[in-house]
């Protein structure tokens, strides 16, 4: 059902937001760790922050896509078939939302190396 899927996606977005904040906190902990050399700490913290910022971009994309979906859901006439709702999900640009098999599972997908963009 569409509202259950939307709730699952909102939960996943909240989880991703919390992970971003945790990553920034971890970077700050690296910077404040006196046992780590200053240069090594800066390098490691910078990589952690870049990766966290990439997460922010994904969160923003998720929110924009869910806004589009909800607006389209609201425009559907009452009693629309489930296929109409699924067509809306399928039309979204972000694979995490567009593909049903990826719905709400980003937490179980391994992340890659941070990339500067």
JONOR-V583258 format. One record per helix or strand of 3 or more residues. SS is the DSSP state (H for helix, E for strand). FROM is the first residue (numbers start at 0). LEN is the number of residues. If there is no record, write none. Layout:
ss:SS from:FROM len:LEN
ss:SS from:FROM len:LEN
This chain:
ss:H from:1 len:31
ss:H from:37 len:38
ss:H from:81 len:9
ss:H from:94 len:4
ss:H from:99 len:3
ss:H from:105 len:3
